[in-house]
């Protein structure tokens, strides 16, 4: 086992939580049952790593084996790094019949035609997601396995999740994905975050986020005034706030997003400030909301009375449209969904 393999193996092992090392190594399936039973998973992490590395050296592990372990680890712990979501557009007629074997073969073939030195590892997860790990090189250098790109694609959907891809390699990856998945183009849908599972759920299940009610609040059935818990006005306001938050963001656990960005390109409107109001060019700026769990924070702001009701479409569109980047202009309803994305 050469030095680069040893370093990558050590890095991957250090990331795996101690309580999950045995389970991950079992899924990896490159250590025998006897070797796994010889490991003491209760000992110190440092000693455990050394023992695992010694067994890997005994088995003659290569970079191919270690990258497989890294991919298994990322599948088990996907909520790391920053993920950006893209959508494949204009499917070809045969796209519905495309399966994993064909996609894997086509993706590897097309990407290796575009770049000489590249390492690709593809694995299908239990939830039908295709996970791809790519280590990039160039015409003169070997693939850098310490800065890989991760791609997740659900074959029966047009959505693709990307993490760790550089500007230099984006066009190559876009082209390989479009050709392998049998679509015509790919675009950025302006949804990103660190929690992969929340991004996935927001797109795959966005019809349930929120539970949208087309009727105005006052037209819906009012709460039972005979209930002793809602006799006074304050409790009625709390009930209304909960109802409004539910309509805007849905019931139950919300997808965990960290940011929402609003890019402003509107005319400055202030009759007392003629210098800016008379400008022909739009007033440009960026407003960014940040939180460890943004949707929960926005919902709480409504239910607690911090934010006024009803909830502005600029905020409720996060769940309704499945995105957290918006362009606001003077045209249309104020939220533009047509910001151009990359095309192939």
C-alpha positions as CSV (number, residue, x, y, z in Angstrom):
1,X,0.0,0.0,0.0
2,X,1.7,3.2,-1.2
3,X,1.8,6.4,0.7
4,X,-1.1,8.2,-1.0
5,X,-3.4,5.2,-0.4
6,X,-2.3,5.1,3.3
7,X,-3.0,8.8,3.7
8,X,-6.4,8.7,2.1
9,X,-7.4,5.6,4.1
10,X,-6.4,7.3,7.3
11,X,-8.3,10.4,6.4
12,X,-11.5,8.4,5.7
13,X,-11.2,6.4,8.9
14,X,-10.8,9.5,11.0
15,X,-14.1,10.9,9.7
16,X,-16.2,7.9,10.6
17,X,-17.7,8.1,14.1
18,X,-16.4,5.5,16.5
19,X,-19.8,4.0,17.0
20,X,-20.2,3.4,13.3
21,X,-16.8,2.1,12.3
22,X,-17.8,-1.5,12.5
23,X,-21.0,-1.0,10.5
24,X,-19.2,0.9,7.7
25,X,-16.4,-1.6,7.5
26,X,-19.0,-4.4,7.3
27,X,-20.7,-2.7,4.4
28,X,-17.3,-2.1,2.7
29,X,-16.9,-5.9,2.7
30,X,-13.1,-5.9,2.0
31,X,-12.1,-7.2,5.4
32,X,-12.9,-10.9,6.2
33,X,-15.1,-11.9,9.0
34,X,-12.1,-13.2,10.9
35,X,-10.4,-9.8,10.5
36,X,-13.4,-7.9,11.6
37,X,-13.8,-10.1,14.7
38,X,-10.1,-9.5,15.5
39,X,-10.7,-5.7,15.9
40,X,-11.5,-4.3,19.3
41,X,-14.0,-1.5,18.5
42,X,-14.0,-0.4,22.2
43,X,-10.3,0.6,22.2
44,X,-9.1,4.1,21.5
45,X,-9.8,5.5,18.1
46,X,-6.1,5.9,17.3
47,X,-5.3,2.3,18.0
48,X,-8.3,1.1,16.1
49,X,-7.3,3.1,13.0
50,X,-3.8,1.6,13.2
51,X,-5.2,-1.9,13.5
52,X,-7.6,-1.4,10.5
53,X,-4.7,0.1,8.4
54,X,-2.5,-2.9,9.3
55,X,-5.3,-5.3,8.1
56,X,-5.7,-3.3,4.9
57,X,-1.9,-3.5,4.2
58,X,-2.1,-7.2,4.8
59,X,-4.8,-7.5,2.2
60,X,-2.9,-5.3,-0.3
61,X,-5.6,-2.6,-0.5
62,X,-5.4,-0.3,-3.5
63,X,-6.7,3.2,-4.2
64,X,-9.7,1.6,-5.8
65,X,-10.7,-0.1,-2.5
66,X,-10.1,3.1,-0.4
67,X,-12.2,5.3,-2.7
68,X,-15.0,2.7,-2.4
69,X,-14.8,3.1,1.4
70,X,-14.9,6.9,1.0
71,X,-18.0,6.7,-1.1
72,X,-19.8,4.4,1.4
73,X,-18.9,6.8,4.1
74,X,-20.4,9.7,2.2
75,X,-23.6,7.7,1.5
76,X,-23.9,7.0,5.2
77,X,-23.2,10.6,6.1
78,X,-24.4,12.8,3.2
79,X,-25.1,16.0,5.1
80,X,-21.6,17.4,4.7
81,X,-20.0,20.0,2.4
82,X,-22.3,22.2,0.3
83,X,-24.7,20.6,-2.2
84,X,-26.1,22.4,-5.3
85,X,-29.1,21.1,-7.1
86,X,-29.5,20.9,-10.9
87,X,-32.3,19.8,-13.2
88,X,-31.9,17.8,-16.4
89,X,-34.1,19.3,-19.1
90,X,-35.8,18.0,-22.3
91,X,-35.6,14.2,-22.0
92,X,-35.1,12.1,-25.0
93,X,-37.7,9.4,-25.9
94,X,-35.6,6.6,-24.5
95,X,-34.9,8.2,-21.1
96,X,-37.6,6.3,-19.4
97,X,-36.0,3.0,-20.2
98,X,-32.5,4.0,-19.0
99,X,-31.2,1.9,-16.1
100,X,-28.2,1.9,-13.8
101,X,-26.0,-0.3,-16.0
102,X,-26.5,1.8,-19.1
103,X,-26.1,5.1,-17.2
104,X,-22.9,3.9,-15.5
105,X,-21.3,2.8,-18.8
106,X,-22.4,5.9,-20.6
107,X,-21.2,8.3,-17.9
108,X,-17.8,6.7,-17.6
109,X,-17.3,6.6,-21.3
110,X,-18.3,10.2,-22.0
111,X,-16.3,11.7,-19.1
112,X,-13.2,9.7,-19.9
113,X,-13.5,11.0,-23.5
114,X,-13.5,14.6,-22.2
115,X,-10.5,14.3,-19.8
116,X,-7.6,11.9,-19.8
117,X,-6.9,11.3,-16.1
118,X,-10.0,10.9,-14.1
119,X,-11.1,8.3,-11.5
120,X,-14.8,7.4,-11.3
121,X,-16.5,5.3,-8.6
122,X,-20.3,4.6,-9.0
123,X,-22.5,2.9,-6.4
124,X,-26.3,2.5,-6.2
125,X,-27.8,3.1,-2.8
126,X,-30.8,1.3,-1.2
127,X,-33.1,4.3,-2.0
128,X,-32.4,4.0,-5.7
129,X,-30.0,6.9,-5.7
130,X,-26.9,6.6,-7.9
131,X,-23.8,8.0,-6.1
132,X,-20.7,9.0,-8.0
133,X,-17.3,9.9,-6.7
134,X,-15.0,11.6,-9.2
135,X,-11.3,12.4,-8.6
136,X,-10.0,14.8,-11.3
137,X,-6.6,15.0,-12.9
138,X,-5.6,16.5,-16.2
139,X,-3.4,15.7,-19.2
140,X,-0.3,15.7,-17.1
141,X,-1.3,14.8,-13.5
142,X,-2.9,11.9,-11.8
143,X,-6.4,12.2,-10.2
144,X,-6.4,14.1,-6.9
145,X,-8.3,11.8,-4.6
146,X,-8.1,14.3,-1.7
147,X,-10.4,16.8,-3.5
148,X,-13.1,14.6,-5.0
149,X,-16.5,15.6,-6.5
150,X,-19.6,13.9,-5.4
151,X,-22.7,13.5,-7.6
152,X,-26.1,12.0,-6.7
153,X,-28.7,11.3,-9.3
154,X,-32.1,9.5,-8.9
155,X,-32.6,7.8,-12.3
156,X,-36.3,8.2,-12.4
157,X,-36.1,12.0,-11.7
158,X,-34.4,14.9,-13.5
159,X,-32.6,16.1,-10.3
160,X,-28.8,16.0,-9.8
161,X,-27.0,16.9,-6.6
162,X,-23.4,18.1,-6.8
163,X,-20.8,18.7,-4.2
164,X,-17.2,19.7,-4.5
165,X,-17.1,20.4,-8.2
166,X,-14.8,23.2,-9.4
167,X,-15.6,25.8,-12.0
168,X,-13.0,24.2,-14.3
169,X,-14.6,20.8,-14.2
170,X,-18.3,21.9,-14.3
171,X,-18.7,21.9,-18.1
172,X,-17.2,18.4,-18.4
173,X,-19.4,17.0,-15.7
174,X,-22.5,18.7,-17.1
175,X,-21.9,17.2,-20.6
176,X,-21.2,13.7,-19.2
177,X,-24.4,13.8,-17.1
178,X,-26.6,15.1,-19.9
179,X,-25.4,12.4,-22.4
180,X,-25.5,9.6,-19.9
181,X,-29.0,10.4,-18.6
182,X,-30.2,11.0,-22.1
183,X,-31.4,14.6,-21.8
184,X,-30.7,17.7,-23.9
185,X,-29.5,20.2,-21.3
186,X,-29.0,20.9,-17.6
187,X,-29.8,24.0,-15.5
188,X,-29.2,25.3,-12.0
189,X,-32.5,25.4,-10.1
190,X,-31.0,27.7,-7.4
191,X,-31.4,25.4,-4.5
192,X,-28.3,24.7,-2.3
193,X,-27.4,23.8,1.3
194,X,-25.4,21.5,3.5
195,X,-28.2,19.1,4.4
196,X,-28.5,16.7,1.5
197,X,-31.5,14.9,2.9
198,X,-33.4,18.1,3.3
199,X,-32.7,19.2,-0.3
200,X,-33.8,15.8,-1.6
201,X,-37.0,15.8,0.5
202,X,-37.8,19.4,-0.6
203,X,-37.7,18.4,-4.2
204,X,-39.0,14.8,-4.1
205,X,-41.8,15.6,-1.7
206,X,-42.4,19.3,-2.2
207,X,-46.1,18.8,-2.8
208,X,-46.3,18.2,1.0
209,X,-44.1,21.3,1.8
210,X,-46.3,23.3,2.4
211,X,-49.8,21.9,2.7
212,X,-51.1,24.6,0.5
213,X,-54.6,26.0,1.0
214,X,-56.0,28.1,-1.8
215,X,-58.7,29.7,0.3
216,X,-58.1,32.8,2.3
217,X,-57.7,32.3,6.1
218,X,-61.0,33.9,6.9
219,X,-62.9,31.5,4.6
220,X,-61.7,28.4,6.3
221,X,-63.6,26.8,9.2
222,X,-63.0,28.9,12.4
223,X,-61.8,27.2,15.6
224,X,-64.5,26.0,17.9
225,X,-65.3,28.9,20.2
226,X,-66.8,26.5,22.7
227,X,-63.3,25.1,23.4
228,X,-62.3,26.4,26.8
229,X,-58.6,26.7,25.6
230,X,-59.4,29.4,23.0
231,X,-61.8,31.8,24.8
232,X,-59.8,34.9,24.8
233,X,-58.5,37.0,22.0
234,X,-54.8,36.3,22.7
235,X,-55.4,32.6,22.3
236,X,-57.3,33.2,19.1
237,X,-54.4,35.1,17.7
238,X,-52.0,32.3,18.6
239,X,-54.3,29.8,16.8
240,X,-54.4,32.0,13.7
241,X,-50.6,32.4,13.7
242,X,-50.2,28.6,13.9
243,X,-52.6,28.2,11.0
244,X,-50.8,30.8,8.9
245,X,-47.4,29.2,9.5
246,X,-48.9,25.8,8.6
247,X,-50.2,27.2,5.3
248,X,-47.0,28.9,4.4
249,X,-44.5,26.2,5.5
250,X,-46.4,23.0,6.1
251,X,-47.0,20.8,9.1
252,X,-44.5,18.5,10.8
253,X,-40.7,18.6,10.4
254,X,-39.4,21.0,7.8
255,X,-36.4,20.5,5.5
256,X,-33.3,21.9,7.0
257,X,-31.9,24.8,4.9
258,X,-29.2,27.2,6.0
259,X,-29.7,30.1,3.7
260,X,-32.1,32.0,1.4
261,X,-30.7,34.6,-1.0
262,X,-32.7,37.4,-2.7
263,X,-31.0,39.3,-5.4
264,X,-32.7,42.7,-6.0
265,X,-32.8,44.3,-9.4
266,X,-35.7,46.8,-8.9
267,X,-36.2,50.6,-9.3
268,X,-35.5,52.6,-6.2
269,X,-38.8,54.0,-5.0
270,X,-38.6,56.9,-2.5
271,X,-40.2,60.3,-3.4
272,X,-37.9,62.1,-0.9
273,X,-34.7,60.7,-2.5
274,X,-34.7,62.1,-6.1
275,X,-31.1,61.2,-6.7
276,X,-31.8,57.4,-6.6
277,X,-35.5,57.5,-7.6
278,X,-34.7,59.2,-10.9
279,X,-32.1,56.6,-12.0
280,X,-33.0,54.6,-15.0
281,X,-30.8,51.7,-14.0
282,X,-32.3,49.2,-11.5
283,X,-31.2,49.4,-7.9
284,X,-29.1,46.2,-7.2
285,X,-28.5,44.5,-3.9
286,X,-28.5,41.2,-2.2
287,X,-30.5,40.1,0.9
288,X,-29.4,36.9,2.6
289,X,-31.2,35.1,5.5
290,X,-29.1,32.6,7.4
291,X,-29.9,30.1,10.2
292,X,-29.0,26.6,11.2
293,X,-32.5,25.7,10.2
294,X,-34.0,28.6,8.3
295,X,-37.5,27.3,7.7
296,X,-38.0,26.4,11.3
297,X,-36.8,30.0,12.2
298,X,-39.2,31.6,9.8
299,X,-42.1,29.4,11.0
300,X,-41.3,30.3,14.6
301,X,-41.1,34.0,13.7
302,X,-44.7,33.8,12.5
303,X,-46.1,31.7,15.3
304,X,-44.4,33.9,18.0
305,X,-45.7,37.1,16.5
306,X,-42.2,38.4,15.5
307,X,-43.1,38.5,11.8
308,X,-46.4,40.0,10.6
309,X,-49.0,37.8,8.8
310,X,-49.8,36.7,6.2
311,X,-46.4,35.4,5.1
312,X,-45.0,37.1,2.1
313,X,-44.7,34.9,-1.0
314,X,-41.0,35.7,-1.1
315,X,-40.6,33.5,2.0
316,X,-43.3,30.9,1.4
317,X,-41.9,30.3,-2.2
318,X,-38.9,28.5,-0.6
319,X,-41.0,25.4,0.0
320,X,-43.6,25.9,-2.7
321,X,-41.0,26.3,-5.5
322,X,-38.2,24.2,-4.0
323,X,-35.5,26.8,-4.2
324,X,-33.6,29.2,-2.0
325,X,-32.2,31.7,-4.5
326,X,-34.5,34.3,-6.0
327,X,-34.2,37.2,-8.4
328,X,-36.6,40.1,-7.7
329,X,-37.4,42.5,-10.5
330,X,-40.0,45.1,-11.3
331,X,-41.6,42.7,-13.8
332,X,-44.1,39.9,-13.0
333,X,-45.1,38.9,-9.5
334,X,-41.7,39.9,-8.0
335,X,-40.1,36.5,-7.8
336,X,-38.4,35.5,-11.0
337,X,-37.9,31.8,-11.7
338,X,-36.2,32.3,-15.0
339,X,-32.7,33.1,-14.0
340,X,-30.6,31.3,-16.6
341,X,-28.6,28.3,-15.6
342,X,-25.9,26.3,-17.4
343,X,-26.9,24.8,-20.7
344,X,-25.2,22.1,-22.7
